Amino acid sequence: RRPAPPVRRPTSAGGAGGAPPPPGRRPPAMSGLYENLRQLISVIDELRDVGLQKMLSLPRIVAIGTQSCGKSSLVESIVGRDFLPRGGGVVTRRPLELRLVHLNTQEYPAGTAWAIFDSSNDKKFSNFDEVRQEIERQTDLVAGSNKGIVNDPIVLTIYATDAPDLTMVDLPGITRVPVKGSDQTEDIEKKTREMARHYINDPRTIILAVLPANQDMSTSDALQLAREVDPNGLRSIGVVTKIDIMNAGDDAAKMLRGEEIPLKHGYVGVKMRTQQDIVDNKPVSAALKEEKDWFDSHRIYKSLPPGLVGTPVLIDKLTNILFRSMRKFLPEIKKEINEKRRSVQDRLDELGGDVPVEEFERVQVMWTMVTDYCEMFKNTIRGKYDRKLQRYMVNLPRGQSDASGGSQIRKIMNEFLSEYMESSITKDMSDDDIDRAIRVHEGDSLPGFPSPDTFEFLALPHLQKISIPSVECVHSVASSLDLLAQRIAHAVFRRFPKMAEATLGMTQTIIQEEKDNTRIIVEQQVACYTGYLFTNDPAYLTEHGSMEPMYQSQQRPPPPPEEEKKDPSMVERTVQNVKEGSSALYSNAKSMVNRGEKKKDQRYSGPFVAEIRKRLDAYFAITIRSVRDSVPKAIGFYLVREVQEKLQFKLLNALNQKDRLSELLGEPPHIMEERKTLVGQLKVLSSASAVLTRDPTLAAIALQAEDEEIQTARPAQPASRQDAGAAGGSRPARASPTP
């Protein structure tokens, strides 16, 4: 870990440790601002050091621009040191994450400065020529020595008495054409643009768009990229470089005032060292003084409003904006840190401590995990809320932790034979089929007395259809138990894969044994329903236990009383006689035909056949209802409950073996590495959370940010109230929401 030097500052403008740049002193308010900013940056830098920037979005400043637009010279002016590689063409070939830490001049002599690379084991570089050489060496190590560009940042921390408190990233410039003979590919422009987008897409990133003054703003690549991700310009700052080499008669006043392309934070013009100044090794401090004199004497720029030109103005603006950004996102960062901390702690609790060495401790670990596994298995089936289950399942992929084992089993049982509930087995039987079955089973006995075998002959083919679904129901429930066991075993024994494999194998063996026993019992139950026809169902016995309902259906209602007949006339009597004669002839002929057919094919009456049809449907419905109750009960008792009762006892007996425990409780290397990483992350997160929670300064910063947001959202208050608040001499009460 890099050392964290004291960064305390005096609270008065007259102190010797004023924040940079060297010209001028900071007022008390700015001194407090820089002190608060340093505390925030220290915490966020620690989070970055452990690699949490990939999971936690943190405020930062990112400098973007085209190749040779002056980004490197600008960074050196901000730092106050000459330390970046120089040369023609592409110089910055890896992102440089620069962390600037201001040293208090009350504790360090003026001009004190050193640099530490994140990859150099806390080695201090006091000679900044060596810093330049180290940057070149690390660049060549990763990107090669032939102008290659790679998105692998170099992390450099600079401690200096004349450096501001900032964290910024200097990106390789956008390159349009690859250098001939280099390692740069033809799509170098696409790669450099995508690298820039990768860094500035984060809504908490402040974009430092660097553009030369001697080029048209409308064609600026930096502004174009900034507008893509920040269309309203709310988090973008424009820096106009090379302002001193514009054509004669031209000036950048409109650019600086934001009249062409406005940005919320505006533009700042800077004058940097020339190439000759760099060759002559002109100090950055001298160049800053020369810059101030140049702007003060320029006919146009000296009359501009304050805050538009000069590197000191840019440093103040960047510091202020970064501080306000961090303060704005402080509550969100705190929330994300706490959520991540809880997640890491839950995972550590799940992994447990290191594997114990003593035998009794190993037995205790095994006993605890097997007990958790069996309890979770039972509670999931019974639908009981289990806190341990929720703790284990939180790390499973979404979708695997939603379905309950008990609900799946109930669904299988509810759907068992549901397709037969509304069906009729006689819908495809004709009256002739039933009549034929009756006559076939009369045999050579006296006709007119149907045999019970007729009923069995007609019902048995349909009753046998329930045999296969009953066995399939047993297999489906067993498969559901198997899947549940796999899910819980992978969650509980995630730390010990061999233990998970052994436990799951034994569980599957127990399920298979009980499934075979249950299948035999279910097959015997179904055989009773299909092999012996009997029922005590009251409705069936009442409606179909005798032939009375059939005769009741044959009884016809009495005919209505006839009207009193009048004496017919002669014509009417003649017509009536003719009708009666025709009817008699027709009846005689029909009776002769019917007697011939009856002799040929004896048939049972329609009501009798209809009654047989009703009895078949009624008995089948009773059987389906009984089987839908009895088979799930047998499966639930002999399979589901038996597995639950035997699981823990058999697992503990089989796994509680001294020689076997050493093998089963062996952790894979990736688990040990994960625990080590989580412990380190938890240490940093706990430290950051403690600082954000307990430090009164940071708590006040968050409170102040919240107050400012509330005041901004509310309409302006009357002057009398403002005066009254100012007269109180203390911090005003927090505003309450407008009703």
Secondary structure as UniProt FT lines:
FT   TURN            13..14
FT   TURN            16..17
FT   HELIX           28..49
FT   TURN            50..51
FT   HELIX           52..54
FT   STRAND          60..64
FT   TURN            67..68
FT   HELIX           71..79
FT   STRAND          96..102
FT   TURN            105..107
FT   TURN            110..111
FT   STRAND          113..117
FT   TURN            118..122
FT   STRAND          124..125
FT   HELIX           128..143
FT   STRAND          154..160
FT   TURN            161..162
FT   STRAND          166..170
FT   TURN            180..181
FT   TURN            186..187
FT   HELIX           188..200
FT   TURN            203..204
FT   STRAND          205..212
FT   TURN            213..214
FT   HELIX           217..219
FT   HELIX           221..229
FT   TURN            231..232
FT   TURN            234..235
FT   STRAND          236..241
FT   HELIX           243..245
FT   TURN            248..249
FT   HELIX           253..257
FT   TURN            264..265
FT   STRAND          267..269
FT   HELIX           275..279
FT   TURN            280..281
FT   HELIX           284..297
FT   TURN            299..300
FT   HELIX           301..303
FT   TURN            306..307
FT   HELIX           311..351
FT   HELIX           359..382
FT   HELIX           387..393
FT   TURN            394..395
FT   TURN            398..402
FT   HELIX           405..414
FT   TURN            415..417
FT   HELIX           418..420
FT   TURN            425..428
FT   HELIX           431..440
FT   TURN            441..444
FT   TURN            447..448
FT   HELIX           453..463
FT   HELIX           464..466
FT   HELIX           467..492
FT   TURN            493..495
FT   HELIX           497..531
FT   HELIX           538..544
FT   HELIX           548..554
FT   HELIX           570..600
FT   HELIX           606..635
FT   HELIX           636..641
FT   HELIX           642..655
FT   HELIX           658..664
FT   HELIX           669..694
FT   HELIX           696..713
FT   HELIX           719..727
//
